[in-house]
Amino acid sequence: MYQVRRLRTKIRRGQKTLAFAAAMIVHVSGVPAQTAEIRLVALPSESPSDTVAILPNSSARFLTDGNFVVEVWAQTADARGLSSVSSDIAFTNTLASITSITHTATFSVLTAGTVNNANGTIDNLSGSHLGPCSDAIAVSPTWARVASFGVSASASGSLTVQSGPANSAIYGVAICGLGNIADAQVLFGSVAVDLVECLTDGECVDGQFCNGAETCNLTTFTCEPGTPSACDDNVVCTVDACDPLANGGAGGCQYAPDDGICDNLLFCDGVETCDAIQGCLPGLAPCAAECEHCVEASDACELCIFDQDSSGVMGTGDFSLFAPCFGACYTAGHPCLASNFDKDAGGCVGTSDFAAFAGCFGFACGQCAGCAGPGGGGGAAGAAGSLHDLDSSGVIVRLTARTTPSTSDILEALPQSEANFAVGDRIYVEAWASIRSSGPAPCVGLASAYVDLQFSERRLVPQEVISSDALGLFASRSLSAINGVLQAVGGCAKLDRNGVGADGNWIRVTTIVVRAASPGRTQVTVGPSDELHGFSGAGKFENIDASLIDFNGTTVDVHKKHRHVRDEW
């Protein structure tokens, strides 16, 4: 390389100024071709020394999501050593990015280096040594580390990092005391590493027990799946499975007891259960009462389950024990449950249980098949008819509004609502129910009927609840409305094994007396009540499903002078 020095000598001697310029071409002599060499070394972390006689061995592989460093080392055959080293760096930016540049203490002045990850380059990675040529920096066989840069891998593949001449008029490779040498006199090195999925089994572990232990294939350096974990507790009635969500998502064996595996399909020896440790356990005899016996053929406990006073007949003595239990729920072991009054096994003694009791009332042991429990039928032994035979509108519930109450609790035709309501009037809102069937008239009547009524208390103020004589047992007369809803108004039929309404007549459920408080139109709606208070058929062991009941309310118009009511909406 040639350097041009332009010398200008200015001589001023009194009369004139003489300018003299000369160009002196100085050749950096004695510097052979490829006098300097730059090498790149890829390592997991920086090596401990800035000068070495033997370069560190470059690592061949790194993880695709790992970080490592590439060190830039330089050496010269010239005894005067290197004063500056500069290089442009190119790398495969689709596989990795540069995160940092670190300059060494040896080349700590005039440092430079601009990272451009978008282009995959480091421009002018440079450093210079400040000191006399006697320092003899990086003279062969000694290598001096110029800088290092951090690399963050992001994808699998073969990553190449290449050094090359600095594209700069400022920076270059310089011999101490002589200046920059030509690019052709520098041997620029490169390094290639494989970015792989794994190097050890540890990189393949996904923390999930259920899919087994993953391993690293040391030929392809890719992760291979493990063998799914086998779960077996050697308990015959547990369902053994590996749940990937167990243990906070780490997975684990789960052994779920399944009572069904233990079921011997026999009713009278009780329901077998599965214990997670002991396996199948025998059940308890289902017919525990003194006067019951178990019939395997019918899967039922028969004879007089309601005969709690052991009189041999279901009568008022038994009712005196049943009545205090009605309308409430109980915890296991409570006398009301131990006495078999909760025949639908719901934990509560409600209308469905009363329906069963009413169907057995007055019968002696052995006369009433329905007294045997759910599935035994209702009424006298062999009685036919079922509320499940009803069509989709099996029970119809309607509201009427009248200025005077209807004269009877049982009517063949639904009473008509009256018009002419005025502010201050006393209005009788009556709830009526009737059983309908698409076939012959049902032979089973209602044992109970309860409804919820809702209306605007601003327009209609409740005054009184009048129970129906036809449904006078356990009748609700509460005027306490919750959010404008009167709950569970109605009652149960007298102890008549056939209930009421079996002939298809209309049965008055209840009457709510309200006072018209302000003019305007208001809706009175009717709907099902809670599980303790429902519609039930005499001798049946369950409430009638609400889907079989057609509820329809009424709209009441109250005027100051002119009155009008619309029956149904």
FENQUI-V906215 format. One record per residue. N is the residue number from 0. PHI is phi in radians with two decimals (NA if undefined). PSI is psi in whole degrees, -180 to 180 (999 if undefined). OMEGA is omega in degrees with one decimal (* if undefined). Layout:
N/PHI/PSI/OMEGA, N/PHI/PSI/OMEGA
This chain:
0/NA/147/179.6, 1/-1.97/141/173.4, 2/-2.02/135/-179.4, 3/-1.81/122/175.5, 4/-1.92/123/177.6, 5/-1.81/116/-179.2, 6/-1.82/131/177.0, 7/-2.10/120/177.8, 8/-1.89/124/179.6, 9/-1.88/119/-180.0, 10/-1.99/120/178.4, 11/-2.08/113/179.8, 12/-2.16/75/173.5, 13/1.28/-81/-171.1, 14/-1.32/-35/-170.7, 15/-2.64/165/177.1, 16/-1.98/125/-179.3, 17/-1.83/122/177.5, 18/-1.79/133/180.0, 19/-2.30/129/177.8, 20/-2.19/139/178.3, 21/-2.42/146/176.4, 22/-1.93/123/178.3, 23/-1.95/121/179.5, 24/-1.69/118/-178.0, 25/-1.94/126/178.2, 26/-1.70/131/177.0, 27/-1.29/96/-171.3, 28/-1.50/158/174.8, 29/1.35/13/179.5, 30/-1.87/105/-177.2, 31/-1.29/170/176.5, 32/-1.05/146/179.0, 33/0.89/54/179.7, 34/-1.30/-29/-178.4, 35/-2.12/157/179.6, 36/-2.44/139/175.8, 37/-2.06/128/177.6, 38/-2.17/151/178.0, 39/-1.97/137/179.4, 40/-2.25/128/178.6, 41/-1.73/127/-176.3, 42/-2.41/155/175.8, 43/-1.07/-34/178.4, 44/-2.65/168/-175.5, 45/-1.12/141/175.9, 46/-1.26/156/-169.4, 47/-1.30/-18/-173.4, 48/-2.19/150/178.2, 49/-1.49/-14/178.5, 50/-2.30/135/179.3, 51/-2.49/157/174.0, 52/-1.54/-30/178.8, 53/-2.20/128/-178.6, 54/-1.15/147/173.8, 55/-1.08/149/176.2, 56/-1.27/127/-179.7, 57/-1.27/137/177.2, 58/-1.26/144/-175.8, 59/-1.57/-24/-173.0, 60/-2.48/148/172.4, 61/-2.46/161/-179.5, 62/-1.30/149/-177.8, 63/-1.13/-23/178.1, 64/-1.96/22/-175.2, 65/-1.73/176/177.9, 66/-2.17/144/177.7, 67/-2.68/179/-179.7, 68/-2.15/150/171.2, 69/-2.03/123/-179.9, 70/-1.72/141/178.9, 71/-1.84/115/-179.0, 72/-1.98/148/-179.3, 73/-2.39/154/-179.4, 74/-2.69/150/176.3, 75/-2.36/152/176.1, 76/-1.51/-10/-178.7, 77/-1.39/131/-175.4, 78/-1.16/-17/-179.9, 79/-1.38/-14/175.4, 80/1.42/176/-178.4, 81/-1.70/135/175.0, 82/-1.81/-25/178.0, 83/-2.55/145/174.8, 84/-2.36/129/179.4, 85/-2.46/144/-179.4, 86/-2.75/146/166.7, 87/-1.54/142/-178.8, 88/-2.04/134/175.5, 89/-2.12/142/-180.0, 90/-2.55/165/-178.4, 91/-1.43/99/-171.9, 92/-1.36/-6/174.4, 93/-1.39/-12/-177.6, 94/-1.95/-22/-174.3, 95/-2.78/170/176.1, 96/-2.43/158/179.0, 97/-1.61/132/-176.0, 98/-1.87/-24/-176.7, 99/-2.86/162/173.9, 100/-2.26/133/178.3, 101/-2.16/123/177.0, 102/-1.65/147/-177.2, 103/-1.54/166/178.6, 104/-1.21/-26/-179.0, 105/-1.20/-42/180.0, 106/-2.03/70/-168.7, 107/-1.83/-1/179.0, 108/-1.99/159/-178.1, 109/0.90/40/-179.2, 110/-1.33/149/179.2, 111/-2.70/172/178.5, 112/2.62/116/-178.8, 113/-2.06/119/-178.8, 114/-1.49/132/174.3, 115/-2.28/87/-177.3, 116/-1.15/-29/179.7, 117/-1.11/-34/179.3, 118/-1.70/-11/-178.1, 119/1.30/44/-177.5, 120/-2.46/157/161.2, 121/-2.12/117/-177.6, 122/-1.58/133/172.9, 123/0.96/52/173.9, 124/-1.26/104/-167.4, 125/-2.37/157/172.7, 126/-2.83/149/-178.9, 127/-2.26/156/179.0, 128/-1.82/130/179.1, 129/-1.79/105/-178.1, 130/2.98/170/-177.9, 131/-1.23/159/179.9, 132/-1.14/-19/177.9, 133/-1.14/-14/175.9, 134/-1.13/-25/177.8, 135/0.81/60/-175.6, 136/-1.28/131/172.4, 137/1.07/38/176.4, 138/-1.51/131/-178.3, 139/-0.94/136/14.0, 140/-1.61/10/-178.0, 141/-1.43/137/173.9, 142/-1.85/141/177.4, 143/-2.08/135/178.8, 144/-1.45/125/-178.3, 145/-1.49/-47/-177.4, 146/-2.87/173/171.6, 147/-2.49/157/177.1, 148/-2.42/143/-179.9, 149/-1.41/142/-178.9, 150/-2.17/134/175.0, 151/-2.01/114/-178.8, 152/-1.38/149/-177.8, 153/-2.39/-7/-178.4, 154/-2.74/161/179.3, 155/-1.39/148/176.8, 156/2.58/-177/179.4, 157/-1.68/113/-177.4, 158/-1.67/126/177.2, 159/-1.96/131/174.6, 160/-2.07/122/-172.1, 161/-2.13/132/172.5, 162/-1.63/158/-179.5, 163/-2.86/175/-178.1, 164/-1.04/143/175.5, 165/-1.27/128/179.5, 166/-1.49/72/-173.6, 167/-2.68/145/174.4, 168/-1.49/-7/-175.9, 169/-1.72/-45/-172.4, 170/-1.80/146/176.7, 171/-2.90/-172/175.5, 172/-1.73/121/-172.7, 173/-2.18/139/172.0, 174/-1.51/137/-176.3, 175/-1.00/126/177.0, 176/1.43/-6/-176.2, 177/-2.04/-29/-178.9, 178/1.91/-176/-179.0, 179/-1.15/144/174.3, 180/-1.82/161/-177.5, 181/-1.15/150/178.5, 182/-0.98/-34/-177.4, 183/-1.18/-18/-179.8, 184/-1.56/4/180.0, 185/-2.01/130/175.2, 186/-1.64/109/-177.8, 187/-1.59/127/-177.1, 188/-1.76/175/179.4, 189/-2.51/171/175.2, 190/-2.49/142/177.6, 191/-2.19/133/177.7, 192/-2.30/152/174.8, 193/-1.65/128/174.6, 194/-1.67/114/-169.6, 195/-2.14/166/-178.0, 196/-1.26/-34/-176.6, 197/-2.68/156/172.4, 198/-2.13/-26/176.5, 199/-2.41/170/178.5, 200/-1.07/-30/-176.4, 201/-1.03/-33/-180.0, 202/-1.25/-13/-176.4, 203/-1.69/-14/-176.4, 204/-1.15/124/-180.0, 205/-1.76/4/177.4, 206/1.30/10/-179.1, 207/-1.90/118/-176.1, 208/-1.20/-38/-168.1, 209/-1.18/-28/-177.9, 210/-1.65/12/174.4, 211/1.48/-178/-177.0, 212/-1.61/116/179.4, 213/-1.30/152/179.9, 214/-2.29/161/178.3, 215/-1.78/125/174.9, 216/-1.36/112/-174.2, 217/-1.41/7/171.4, 218/-1.69/-45/-179.7, 219/-1.75/-11/-177.3, 220/0.94/42/174.3, 221/-2.14/155/-179.2, 222/-1.41/140/177.2, 223/-2.08/140/-176.8, 224/-1.17/155/177.2, 225/-1.55/179/175.9, 226/-1.52/125/-178.1, 227/-0.90/141/-177.1, 228/-1.19/135/177.4, 229/-1.65/132/-178.9, 230/-2.03/126/179.0, 231/-2.75/116/179.5, 232/-1.71/4/178.8, 233/1.08/23/172.6, 234/-1.85/121/-167.2, 235/-1.15/-27/-172.6, 236/-1.78/8/175.9, 237/-1.71/147/175.3, 238/-1.61/111/-175.0, 239/-1.61/127/-179.6, 240/-2.72/156/175.6, 241/-1.74/121/-177.5, 242/-1.74/113/-178.1, 243/-1.16/-15/-179.3, 244/-1.61/-8/-178.4, 245/-1.20/161/176.7, 246/0.96/46/177.2, 247/1.18/27/179.6, 248/1.67/-3/178.6, 249/-1.43/-14/179.5, 250/1.50/157/178.6, 251/3.10/162/179.8, 252/-1.26/137/176.4, 253/-2.17/135/-178.9, 254/-2.15/95/-174.1, 255/-1.62/119/176.8, 256/-1.08/136/178.7, 257/-2.18/103/-178.4, 258/-1.05/-30/-177.4, 259/-1.06/-30/179.1, 260/-1.16/-29/-177.9, 261/-1.50/-13/-174.8, 262/-1.11/122/177.5, 263/-1.64/8/176.5, 264/1.15/19/175.0, 265/-1.87/135/-177.3, 266/-1.43/-44/-166.5, 267/-1.30/-14/175.5, 268/-1.70/12/174.3, 269/1.52/-178/-176.7, 270/-1.68/115/178.6, 271/-1.26/149/-179.6, 272/-2.24/162/179.3, 273/-1.90/125/173.0, 274/-1.77/133/-174.4, 275/-1.08/-21/-179.3, 276/-1.83/-48/-172.6, 277/-1.53/-16/-176.5, 278/1.54/-148/-175.6, 279/-1.25/133/177.2, 280/-2.05/143/-179.2, 281/-1.18/156/178.7, 282/-1.54/175/176.2, 283/-1.68/143/-179.9, 284/-0.99/129/-176.1, 285/-1.29/-20/-176.1, 286/-1.88/83/-172.1, 287/-1.63/-20/-178.3, 288/-1.16/153/-174.2, 289/-1.08/-36/-174.1, 290/-1.72/16/177.9, 291/-1.78/155/165.7, 292/-2.46/158/-173.4, 293/-1.74/136/176.6, 294/-2.03/110/-176.4, 295/-1.12/-37/-175.8, 296/-1.07/-34/-178.2, 297/-1.86/3/-177.4, 298/0.85/51/-175.0, 299/-2.56/154/169.7, 300/-1.68/123/-172.7, 301/-1.98/162/175.3, 302/1.42/107/157.8, 303/0.93/45/-179.6, 304/-1.20/-20/177.7, 305/-1.57/-3/-178.2, 306/-1.43/73/-175.3, 307/-1.35/-21/177.7, 308/-1.63/7/175.7, 309/0.95/37/178.3, 310/-1.55/-9/-177.2, 311/1.54/-1/179.5, 312/-2.56/148/176.8, 313/-1.49/107/-174.6, 314/-2.40/-160/-174.9, 315/-1.15/-29/176.0, 316/-1.06/-42/177.3, 317/-1.19/-37/179.1, 318/-1.12/-34/179.3, 319/-1.14/-25/175.7, 320/-1.49/-32/-177.9, 321/-1.30/-43/-171.2, 322/-0.99/-43/-179.7, 323/-1.15/-19/-179.2, 324/-1.51/-15/-171.0, 325/-1.22/141/170.5, 326/1.47/24/-179.8, 327/-2.60/163/176.9, 328/-1.91/152/-172.7, 329/-2.40/158/175.0, 330/-1.47/161/-178.1, 331/-0.99/138/178.5, 332/1.62/-9/178.5, 333/-1.12/144/-179.4, 334/-0.94/-34/-179.1, 335/-1.16/-27/176.6, 336/-1.55/-39/179.5, 337/-1.14/-23/-179.8, 338/-1.46/7/177.9, 339/1.19/14/177.9, 340/-1.23/-24/178.5, 341/-1.51/77/-172.7, 342/-1.34/-19/176.4, 343/-1.61/7/174.6, 344/0.96/36/179.2, 345/-1.65/-3/-177.2, 346/1.47/0/-179.9, 347/-2.31/152/175.6, 348/-1.86/105/-174.4, 349/-2.30/-157/-173.2, 350/-1.14/-33/178.9, 351/-1.15/-35/178.0, 352/-1.27/-37/176.3, 353/-1.10/-38/179.6, 354/-1.03/-40/178.1, 355/-1.18/-42/179.6, 356/-1.10/-45/-178.3, 357/-1.09/-36/-179.4, 358/-1.18/-21/-179.3, 359/-1.76/-11/-173.6, 360/-1.05/133/177.5, 361/1.59/-6/-179.6, 362/-1.65/150/172.7, 363/-1.56/163/178.4, 364/-0.97/134/178.7, 365/1.60/-16/-179.7, 366/-1.48/-32/-170.9, 367/-1.92/106/178.9, 368/-1.12/-31/-179.3, 369/-1.17/-22/-179.6, 370/-1.23/-8/-178.7, 371/-1.29/-19/-179.9, 372/2.17/-177/-177.8, 373/-0.92/133/179.0, 374/1.62/-8/-177.5, 375/-1.48/-5/180.0, 376/1.59/174/-177.2, 377/-2.16/159/178.4, 378/1.23/-157/-178.8, 379/-1.15/159/-178.9, 380/-0.96/130/178.1, 381/1.50/2/-179.1, 382/-1.13/142/-178.3, 383/-1.76/174/174.7, 384/1.78/140/180.0, 385/-2.64/137/176.8, 386/-1.18/-15/175.1, 387/-1.29/-10/177.0, 388/-1.46/-2/-177.6, 389/-1.25/158/176.0, 390/-1.39/-172/-173.0, 391/-1.17/-17/174.2, 392/-2.05/53/-173.1, 393/-1.08/-37/176.5, 394/-2.15/128/-179.7, 395/-1.89/129/178.1, 396/-2.09/126/-178.6, 397/-2.28/152/174.5, 398/-1.93/141/171.4, 399/-2.21/153/177.5, 400/-2.16/128/-173.8, 401/-2.47/156/175.2, 402/-1.45/-18/174.7, 403/-2.33/149/-179.3, 404/-1.24/155/175.1, 405/-1.13/154/-172.3, 406/-1.45/-12/-177.0, 407/-2.51/152/176.6, 408/-1.45/-13/-179.6, 409/-2.25/120/-178.2, 410/-2.33/150/176.8, 411/-1.30/-33/-179.4, 412/-2.12/149/179.1, 413/-1.17/129/178.4, 414/-1.10/151/179.0, 415/-1.54/140/173.5, 416/-1.19/150/179.8, 417/-1.75/158/175.9, 418/-1.73/-164/171.6, 419/1.10/54/173.6, 420/-1.67/136/179.7, 421/-2.27/160/177.9, 422/-0.96/131/-179.0, 423/1.67/-13/-179.9, 424/-1.15/150/171.7, 425/-1.64/116/-173.6, 426/-1.97/134/178.1, 427/-1.76/106/176.5, 428/-1.62/113/-174.7, 429/-1.90/134/174.2, 430/-1.76/126/-177.6, 431/-2.11/147/178.1, 432/-2.33/146/178.5, 433/-2.54/142/178.3, 434/-1.61/133/179.3, 435/-2.17/148/178.6, 436/-2.49/143/178.2, 437/-1.32/-16/178.8, 438/-1.91/-143/178.1, 439/-1.10/160/179.6, 440/-1.03/138/-179.0, 441/-1.13/147/-179.8, 442/-1.75/1/179.6, 443/-1.98/126/-179.2, 444/-1.68/-178/-179.5, 445/-1.41/131/172.4, 446/-1.61/-23/180.0, 447/-2.73/155/175.0, 448/-2.70/119/176.8, 449/-2.30/144/178.9, 450/-2.39/163/167.8, 451/-1.85/136/178.4, 452/-2.05/138/179.5, 453/-2.27/136/179.4, 454/-2.77/171/179.4, 455/-1.44/114/179.0, 456/-1.26/-12/175.9, 457/-1.29/-32/-179.6, 458/-1.72/-35/-178.7, 459/-2.17/117/-177.0, 460/-1.80/119/-178.6, 461/-1.15/137/-178.8, 462/-2.00/-35/-172.4, 463/-2.87/148/171.0, 464/-1.98/123/-180.0, 465/-1.91/118/-179.4, 466/-1.35/159/179.8, 467/-1.56/136/176.2, 468/-1.10/-30/-178.6, 469/-1.23/-26/-179.9, 470/-2.25/58/-170.8, 471/-1.56/-14/179.4, 472/-1.37/141/178.9, 473/0.90/36/-177.2, 474/-1.30/142/178.4, 475/-1.71/129/179.5, 476/-2.16/21/-176.3, 477/-1.31/136/175.7, 478/-1.74/8/-178.4, 479/-1.34/105/179.3, 480/-1.62/137/176.3, 481/-1.92/113/-177.2, 482/0.95/42/177.9, 483/1.33/15/-178.3, 484/-2.07/122/169.2, 485/-1.51/121/-171.3, 486/-1.79/142/171.6, 487/0.91/52/172.8, 488/-1.63/137/-176.4, 489/2.53/-154/179.9, 490/-3.09/-171/-179.7, 491/-1.99/151/178.5, 492/-1.22/156/174.6, 493/-1.06/165/-173.9, 494/-1.18/74/178.9, 495/-2.05/119/-174.1, 496/-1.09/-17/179.3, 497/-1.75/-3/-179.5, 498/1.21/-162/179.1, 499/-2.18/150/177.0, 500/1.53/8/179.7, 501/-1.13/-22/-179.5, 502/-1.53/3/178.0, 503/1.55/2/178.9, 504/-1.23/166/174.3, 505/-1.48/134/-178.8, 506/-2.01/127/177.2, 507/-1.33/123/-178.2, 508/-1.43/-47/-179.0, 509/-2.92/166/175.5, 510/-2.28/128/176.4, 511/-1.91/119/178.3, 512/-1.60/123/179.8, 513/-2.16/159/174.5, 514/-1.91/130/177.6, 515/-1.22/112/-171.7, 516/-1.68/-30/-178.0, 517/-2.64/152/-178.4, 518/-1.22/154/178.4, 519/2.37/177/-179.8, 520/-1.80/135/178.3, 521/-2.44/147/179.0, 522/-1.72/138/171.9, 523/-1.97/116/-176.7, 524/-1.86/155/179.9, 525/-2.31/142/-179.5, 526/-2.76/179/-177.7, 527/-1.23/154/177.6, 528/-1.70/-159/-176.7, 529/-1.41/179/-173.9, 530/-1.18/-22/178.0, 531/-1.39/-21/-174.1, 532/-2.24/100/-177.6, 533/-2.45/-168/173.3, 534/-1.66/131/179.5, 535/-2.45/154/178.9, 536/-1.74/141/-177.0, 537/-0.98/130/177.9, 538/1.43/-3/179.9, 539/-1.65/154/-172.5, 540/-1.82/28/178.3, 541/-2.80/155/174.4, 542/-1.25/154/175.6, 543/-1.24/132/-179.2, 544/-1.08/139/-177.2, 545/-1.05/-23/179.6, 546/-1.19/-17/179.1, 547/-1.65/6/-177.0, 548/-2.02/128/179.8, 549/-1.76/103/-179.9, 550/-1.63/138/177.0, 551/-2.61/125/-177.0, 552/-1.64/-155/-178.5, 553/-2.54/160/175.9, 554/-2.00/128/-177.4, 555/-1.95/128/174.4, 556/-1.79/124/178.5, 557/-2.02/126/-179.3, 558/-2.17/162/177.1, 559/-1.22/-39/-178.3, 560/-2.17/-49/-178.2, 561/-1.59/137/-174.2, 562/-2.12/146/179.2, 563/-2.76/142/174.4, 564/-2.36/139/173.8, 565/-1.90/126/-171.9, 566/-1.01/-62/-168.8, 567/-2.24/155/-179.7, 568/-2.42/999/*
